[in-house]
């Protein structure tokens, strides 16, 4: 068969192929070819993703052939998790069944024996490989079970056993690939945005609206959404997610930057060099790949237990053979194993939960974090962007000395416009609403995380930021008269201090409203068993107390730096608490990484999302309640599947050993129930049904 690909076809060999011939015979072959290509979809992409760190150029060359049109075309025409994989399943099962019965009914016994031995070679070599690596696993178990039939002089029984094993493996592959395919499909539907620059204006657009050649703006704390080339500016880019290197790399005009990396400092304008859907596909595949590396303790424990059961199968077979002197009964202990059922049902349950998460608006890196959420008793919230809207407004401007309110607001906007922080946006928007234009009179600015901004004006040091930064760190003095005025006129808001040459020249009162439904969501968290809810903020005590009272939070901490938040979360863990940290800013990243499970808001900084284990794309705290309930449901499903696999397979093994059924029948029952339990593990969760309806 010849597969043809041209750019005009917009079909990639990972997804589909077109047949060169037009005859009916070749058309039938094409269906099988498409099915084969689809079956390898997830595994092939995962292999490519594994090469990201070692061979990024090779991976990019492969993905260059994918276009957004080809992805959408193939998903619409051939949904791989239904149509293509079903066609492939029917084709493979038909072929296996046809060849089995042709050999059984029409081949003479000598040729049937040769054919059976030829088929057995695959099982034999896999078993030998396990022996060479000193592993007592399922391939060795299968090779021994089939070998026993040959030693008994029963090649027909051996052929029947191999047919059942191949059929079971085909069905298991189909079930797993269908679940992985549905997960990738759901993740591709999670929206992402970027800041497109047209002339002198910036516009937030969906990635699907971007094209090669478009210019996007990327600033400190933001993720790079697509592969691009820097056209202006300078930034320190953390490429750990792409290369594995932890240190940020300087990127200037002419350098390439890659999707999924993060700007730690500076800002750049970059031109797209590849279509967004290609780099997005790579990120999705990377997430699916990494989910296997983040297994929960429960899932790992089940799989480890399943592997430890294999030696007992051999011991039981030896014991049965020694007692009964019946090789057929002894082989029954080799025909049924626990490993396949436990591994498959737990993996399918996790993939199904991750797919449910994607459909409900959040992404999870692996089952380990479902485990942490299911057992969480303490949830720590950052204030800004989680409990509040992260859309603050300037409600008051105070001027001191020779400065007036207009000058304070204009100059503050001039400094803040270089940074994507919500407070910076509030200041810039307030100046724009008053039509306060400004020219760049200051030198380069430096952003200090969780503190503020440093620059210079006519040779004088300029600082703007929190009271802790301006007063304590920078040593700016505030008179008692100024203090009383600030306290009275910025009550209930967060003051932003502006100082020039060591003297206070202005204060801006920033108010960030509470998110709708936060109090109800926190009450719901308490109702489902969360014992402690704590709010942390770098804001002052007055602003923190005001928001805490509105949200119904009784335990909170204010004036915290990033290291303080990290230390607080660490102390909770040392006290034995199961801690979930929820945040959205660069200053939350240490605490997110320290917690048992870190949850980032999708609208927050890329650094926070990188440090977190779960991302809530819609930023709704109520979604946190849903994912906790889903996590508990997943744990319950995995426990149920474990009990079912153990009970049913023990029953089938006992029936074979007692001679009530043949070893081949016990194998058939084992494979059938494994597939059935896997399908049950992949069904929709009650939490998902309730949320989506």
N, C-alpha and C positions, 0 to 999 in steps of 0.2 A: 504494500500500500504506500502511496505517495501523499504526504501532507504538504499543502501549499500555504505560504504566508506572504502577503505583500502589505505594505503600509496602508494601501487603499482599502484593504479588507477590514482594517481595524480589529483584527482578531489576533490575540497573542497565543503562542503555543502552549502556555500554561493553562489557558482557558478553553481552547477549542482548536479544531483544524478543519480545513476544507479539502474535500476529496477531488483528485484530478480527473478521475473517470466519471462518466455519466451513466453507465449501465446499472441495471438493478442489482447485479451482484456486488458491484463496488459500492453502491449506495448502502447496502446492508452492512458492508464492512465499515463504512464511515460512521454509522451509529455506534458500533463497538469502539471505534477509535476515539470518538468524542467522549464516550463513557470512560474509557481508560484514562484519557487526559484529565477528565473531571475528577476521577477517583484520586489521582495523584496531586490534585490542586493544593490541598492544605499541607501535605507532607513536603511537596516540592517547594512551596513558599517558605515553610519553616526551615528547610535546608538552606535556602537562599538567605534567609534572615540570619542563620547561624554564621554565615560568611561575612556579615556586615563589618565586624571588627578587623578581620584578616584581609578581606578582599573587597573593600568598598567600591573600587572601580568596576570590578566584575559584576557586583550586584546592581550598580547603577546602569551598566550597559544592558543587563537583562531587563531591568524595569523601563528602560528608555523606549522599548517597543510597545509598552502599554499606554493607551490613551484613555481619557475619561469616556470618550464615545464607545470604545471597545468594552470597557467595564460595564457601562450601563446597557449596551447592546446585548452582551452575553448574559447579564443578570436577568434582563427582560425576556430574552429568547430561550435561554436554557438555565433556569435556576438550579445551580449545582446541588443544592441540598434537597431537591425533590426530583425533578424530571430526569436530569442526566444520571444521577446516582441510582435512581430506580431502574433506568434503562440498563446501566452497567450491571446492577445486581441481577436482573433477569437474565442478561446475556451470560454472565459468569455461572450462575446456577444452572442454566440450561446446558451450557457446555460441560460442566462437571457431571451432571446427571446423564447426559447423552453418552459421554465417553465411558462412564462407569457401566452402564447397561450394555453398550456395544462390546466392551471387553468381557463382561460376564456371560452374555448370551451367545456370542459368535466366535470368540477366540478359542482355539484349542487349548487344552490345559497347559502344555509346555509354553506356548506363547503368552497365555494369561499369567503364568508364573513370572516370565521375563518382564512383562509389562508392569506387574505389581512390584517387582524388585526395582525396576527403573523409577517408578513413582516413589518408592520408599527411600531412594537415595537422598532426597531432600531432607526427610525426617532424620535419616541416619547421620548425615553430615552435621546437622544442627545439634544433634545429641552428642556427637564426638566433640564439637566445638565447646559445648558446655562442660564436658569432662576435662578437656584440655585447660579450661579456665577454672577447674575445680568448683563448678557450680552444679548443685542439684536443683534443677528448675524444670519448668513445664516442657520445654523441647526435649530434655532427656527423658522425662516421664513418657511423652508420646512415642519417642523412638523405642523405648523398652517395651511399651505395651504392644506396638506393632510387631516388634522383633519376636515377642513371645508367640504370636500367632504363626509366624514363619517357622519357628523352632518346633511348633506342634504339627507342622505339616499342613497348615490351614491357610493357604494363600488367599482363598476367597474371603475368609474372616479378616485377614490383614487388609485386603482391598476395601472391604466394607468399612473397616475402622478408619482408613485413610480418607475415604469418601466423606464420612461423617465429620472428621476433623477439618477437612478442607471446606466443607459446607459451613461449619460453625465459624471458622476463621473468616470466611467471606461475609457472613452475616454480621460478625463482630466489627469488621472493618467498615462495613456499610453504616452500622449504627454510630460508630465513633466519628467517621467522616461527615455524616449528616449533621451531627451535633456541632462539630467544629465549623462546618460550612455555615450553619445557621448563626453561630456566634460571630463569625467574620461578617456575615451579611448585616447583622444587627449593629455591629460596631461601625461599619461603613456609613450607617444612617445617622450616627451622632454628629451634629453640626459643629463646624469650626469656622472661625473668622480670622480676618487679618485687616491691617490698616493700609488701604491702597492710597497712593499719593498721585493726584492728578493736578499738575501745575503746582499751586501753593496750598492746596487743600487736601485734607486727609478724610477718608471715608471708610467706615467699618463695613466690610462686605464678607459674604460667605466665601469659603475657599473655592466653591464651584464656580464663582463668578470671575476668578482670576485666570489669566492666561500668560503664556510665555511672553516676556518683554514687559509685563506690568512691574511697577516699582512699588515696594511696600516699605513702611517705616517700622523699625524695631528698636525699642528702647530698653533701658535697664529693667530687669525683672520679667521681660516678655519672652515668650517662646518664639523660635523661628519656625513658622508654620510650613514652609516649603523650601526645597533646594533653591538657592539663589546666589547671585554674585554681587558683592558689595560695590556700589557705585560712588558712595561718599560717606564720610564719617569714620569713626573708629570705635571699636567695642571689644571688650574681653568676653569671649564666648566659651561657655562650658560645654564641651563636646563629649562628656562622660557617657551619655546614652548612646553615642555613635561609635566612639573609638575606645571607650573604657578608661581613658586618661582623666584623672580627677582635676587637673589644673586647667584653668581657663587659658585660651589661646587668643592672642591679639589678632584682630581681623580689620584690615583697611581696604581701600578701594582696589579692586582687582582680585581679591581673595574670594574663595567659595565658602558658603555657609550652608549647613544642612538641616533639614527638617528634624524637629525633636530636640535640637540643642537650645541653649538658653543664654541670653545676654546677661552677664553679671554686672557689667559696668559699661557706660558709654551709650551711644546711639548710632545707628547706621541707616542708610537707605540702600535697599538691595533690589536687584532686578531678577525676576524669575527666569530660571534656565530650564525648567522642566514643568510639566503639567502638575497641578496640585494633587490630583487623585493618585498619581504614582507614588509620591512620597507619603501620602496618607495611607495608602495600602501597605507600604513598608512598615509604618508605625503600628498598624492594626495587627499585622502578622507578628511583629516583634512582641506585642502584648500577649497574643495567643501562645507564642513560643515560651515567653517568660512565665506564663501561668503555671507551667509544669515545674518550674524552679521554686515556686512559692506554695508548696503543698501544706495543708494544715497538719497539725500533729495527729489528728484523728485519721485523716486519709493516709498519712505515712504509716501510722500504726497498723491500720488494716492491711495495707499492702505488704508491710514487713511480716505481719503474722501469716499472710497467705504464702509468702515465700518460704517461711519456716515450716509450713505444713508439708512441703514436697518431700523432704527426707522421711517423714512419717508415712507417706504413701508407700515408699519403698519398704520401710520396716513392716508395715501392715501386710503388704504383698508377700514378703518373706515369711511372716508369721502364719498367714493363711495357708501358704503353700506347704509349710512344714507340718501343720496340723492336719490339713485335709488331703494332702498329696494330690490336689487337683489344681492343675496349672490354669485352667479356665477360670476358676474362682479366684485364684491368686491374681490373675491379670485384671480382674474387676477393680481391684484397688488401684491399678495404674491407669484405668480408663477415666476415672473421675478425679478432678483436682479442684481446689478452692481458689487458686490464684487468679485464673481468668475472670471468674465471676466477681471477685472482690475488686480487682483492679478496674474492670470495665464499668461496673455499676457505680463505683465512687467517682471515676473520671467523668462519666456521662452526667451524673448528678451535678458535679461542679460546673461543667460546661453549660449545662442547662441553666444553672443559677447565674452564671456570668452573662448568658444571653438575656435572661430576664432582667438583669441589672441594666444592660444596654438599652433595652426597650423602655425601662422606667426612668432613664436619665442619669445613670452613673456607671462608671467603669471600675472594675476591681482587678488587681494584678494577680491574684491567686487565692486558692482556698484557705491559705493561712489566715487571711484577713477576715474571711467569713467566720472562722473559728474565734478570732479575737473579738469580733462584734457580738457574736452569739453569747459570749461569756462576760461582756463588758459590764462593769458596775459603776464606772465613773466616766463622765464625759466633760471634757474641758473645751470651752469655746473661746476663741479670740473674739474681741468685740467688733471691730470694724470689718465689714464685709461678710460677716457670718450672722451676728445678731442684728447688726444695723445694715442699712441698704448699701453702704459703700458709695453713696451718691451724695456726699456732703455739700452744704452750701455755706457761703460766707454770710453770716447774719449781723456781724458788727465789725467795724473798722475803727480802731483807736490810733490817734497820732500823738507823738510826744516831741518836745523840743521845737525845732524850726520846721519840722515836717508837717504836712497836712494829710488828711485822709486820702485824697486823690493820689498824692505822691506815694504814700505807703502801699496802696493797692496796686498802683501801676508798677512799682519796682518789685513788689512781691511776685506779681504775675510774670515779670521779666525773668526772675530767677526760677520760678516753679514750672515754666512752660517746657522745660527740658526733660521732665520726668513724668511717668505714667501713674504715679500714686494718686488715689482718689482725692486726697487733700489738695494736691497740686492742681488737679483738674478743676476743683472747686474755685481756687483762687484765680486761675486763668479765665474760667467762665464768668466769674464776677466782674473782672476787668473788662471782658468783652461786652457784657451787658451794659456797662456804663460807657462803652465806646472809648476806652482808654488805650490808645495806641502807645507803643513804646519803641525805643531804639536800643540796640545792644550797647550799653555803656560799660558793662562789667566784663571781667576777664572770664576764662573758662571756669565752669562750675563743677563742684565735686559733691556727689550725693553720698551721705554717710547713713547707712541703713539704720532705721529706728531712731535717728537723731535729727537730721535736717540737711541743709545745704550750706556749703561754704564757697565764697567767691571773693572778688575784690572790686572796689569802685574807686577810681582815681587814686590807686595805691593804698586804699584803706580796706581792712578786712571786713567782709560782710557775712553775716550768718542769719539764717532763718530756720526755725524749727521749734521743737518742744521746749518747755520751760527748763527741763533737766539739762538739755543740750546748751541752750543759750545762757542760762544763769549759772548752773553748776560747772559744766565743762568749759565754757568759754569765759566765765568770770564776769559777765555783764551784771552790773548792779542795778537793782530796782528799788526806788525810794518807797517809803511807807505810803506816801500820797498816791504814787503810781499803782502800788499794790492794791489799795482800797478801790481805786477806780476800775482796775482790771477785774477784781472779784465781783464788783457790783454790776458792771456792764457786760460781762461775758458769762453770767451765771447760767448753768445748764449747757454750756457749749465748751468746746475744746479750744483754748487759746494757742495761737501760732505767733511766736515772738520774732520780731525783725530788729536786728541791731547792726549799727555801722560804727566801726572804729571803737568797739567796746561800749557803745552807748545805745540804750533802747530808743528806737525811733517809732515803733509801731507795734500793735497787737491786732490780730485778726481773730474774731470769734467764729469758729467752725462748728456747725451743727449737722449731725448725721442722724436721720430719722430711723426709728425702729422698723425692721421688716414686718410686713403684715403677717399675722398668724404666728409670730414667734412665741408668744406666751402660750398659745394653745398647743404648739408643737412641743414645747418644753414640758408642759403638763402631761402630754401624751407619753413622752419619754419616761417620766416618773411612773406613769400608770403601767408601763410594760416592764418595770423592774429596775430601772436605772436609779441607783441610790443617791449619787451625788452629781450635781450639775454646777460647774464652776466657770466663771467668766474671768479671763485675763485680758489686760489691756495696757498699752504704754501710755494711755491717756491719764489725765489728772483725776484725783479722787472725786471731785465734784461731778465731772462728766460721767465717770464710771458709775457713781451712785445713782445718778439720774436715769441712765439706761438700764441699770440692774433693777431698779424699782419698777420701771415700765415693763420689763420682760419677766418679772417675777423670779429673779435670781437672787438668792439670799447669800451666796458665797462668791466673793469676787476679790481680785487683786488689781491694783492700779500702779502706774508709774514703773512698769516692767520693761526691761530691755530684753532682746532676744535670748541672751544667756540666762536671764532671770526666769523666763518662761520655760526654757529647757530644764533648769534646775528644779523648778516647781514640779514639772511632770515627772522628772526622775525621782523626786522625793515621794510622790504618790505611789510610784511603782515599788519603791523600797518598802513602803508601808503595806504592800500586798494588794494594792488596787489593780484592777484590770482597766487600763486607761485608754480612752479614745480621745484624740486631739483633733479639733476642727478649726481650720484657719484658712487664710487666703493670701497672706502677704509674704514678702521676702523675709521679714523678721519672724515669721511663724515657722520657717523651715526647720530650725534645730529642734523645736518642740515636736513637730510633726514626725520627724525621723526618730525621736526618742520614744514616742508613745507605742503601746502595743499595736495600735492601728491609727494611722494618720489619715484624716479626711480633708481634702482640699476642695474649695469652691471652684467651679469651672471658670468663673469670671475673674478669679484671682491671678496672682503672678505665676509664671511658668516655674520659678524656683520652688514655690510652694507645691505645685502639682507634681514636680519631679520628686520632692521629698516625701510626698504623701503616698499612701497605698491605695486609696480610693478617691475618685474625683466625682463630685456632684455637679453635673453639667448645668443643671437649672438653678443651682444655688439656693434651693428650698430646703430649710431645715426639716420640714415634714418628711422629706425623702429619707432622712436619716432613720426615722422610725420604721419606714418600710424596709430598708435594707437590714436593720437589726432583726425584724420579724422574719425576713427571707433567710437570713443567716441561721436563725434557730430552726427554721423549717428544713433547711439543707442538712444541718447536723442530725435532725431527727430522721430524715430520709436515708442518710448514710448508715445510721444505726440499724434502721429497719432492714435495709438491703443486706447488711452484714449478717443479721440473724437469719434472713431468708436463704442466703447463699449457703451458710453453714448447715442449716437444718435440711434443706432439700438435697444438697450434694451428699451429706452423710446418709440420708435415706436411700439415695440411688446407689451409693457404694455398698450399703448393707444388703440391698436387694440382689446386687450382683454377687457378693460374697456368699450369700445364702443359697444362691442358685435359683432364685425365684425368677430372675430375668437374666438374659445373656449379657456378657460384658459390652457387646455392641449396643444393646438396648439401653443399658445404663449410660453409655456415652451419648446416645441420642437424647435421652432425657436431660442429661447434664448440659449439653449444648443448647437445647431448646429452652430450658429454663434460664440459662445465662442470657440469651437474647431477650426473652420475655421480661426478666428483671431489669435489664438495661433499658428497654423501652419504657418501663414504668419509672425508672430513675430519670428519664429524660422528659417526662411529662411536665406540663406547666405547673408552676407553684401557685398556691392559693393566694399568696400576697400579690403576685403578678396579675392574677385574674381580677382581684379587687381593685388594684390601682388602674389597670388599663380599661376597666369598665366603669 
